[in-house]
Amino acid sequence: MNSSILHFAKWICRQLTRPEFDSLSVISQEVQSGSREDFIFKEEKPPPNYRDFRQEPVRPRDKGGCAPPGASRRAAV
């Protein structure tokens, strides 16, 4: 279990009395079962993939002095 969720649960327990917490439990079970549609969950986003990158469709323009790709080094000098 994520430690931030555990800390949140402990915080909720410190804020509510036992009867209030029992009411919260009933409401959360109704939300989880789908009978309460007035609660909207945060949208889950997939974690970013560090290997997912894009390559520019057009090669950047060469700055002066560079040989074009495939040309030998001696021909450019």
N, C-alpha and C positions, 0 to 999 in steps of 0.2 A: 504494500500500500504506500502511496506517495506520502511523504512526511508532511507536506503542506496540507493535505486533506486531513491527516491525523490532528494537526494543530488546529485546523478549522473546527473539527468535531469537538475538541476539548474546549475551544472558545465558546461554541454554541452551548455546551453543557454548563459553562460558567454563567452564561447570560440568561438561561431559562430555568424555571422551576420544573419539578418533575411532571406535573400535569401539563404544562406548556410543551415540554419535550415530547410527552406522549401524543399530544395533538399534532405536533410537527411530524412525528413518526407516521401517524395515520395519513396525513396529507402527502408525505413523501412516497408512501406505498401506493396511494391513489395516482400520483403523478407517474410513478414507475410502471404501473399497470396500464396506463393510458386512459383512465376514466376521467382525468382532469386535463382538459386541453387548453386551459388558460395559462399554463406554465410553458414557457419556451426555453429549450436548452440552448446553450452556447454551441455553435457549429464547430465540429471537430475538423481541424486542418491537419493534413499529413505533415510529418516533420520534414524540414527542407533537406534535400539530398545534396550533399556537397559535391557529388560527381555530376549532378545535372547542370550543365552549362550550355550556353548557346554560342555559336560561332557566327560572326557577322557574315551575311551573304555576299558582301562585296569586300574584296581585299583592300586594305587602306592604301592610299596613294604612296608611292615611294618618295622619300625626300631626296633631293639632289645628291649625287655622288654615290648612290648605291647601284650596284649592277643588278639587272633584271634577273629573276630566278632562272636558274639553269645555265646562265652564262658563266664561263670560267673566270677565275679571278684575274688571270694574266690579260685577258681581253679587255677587262674594265680599266686596267692601269695604263 
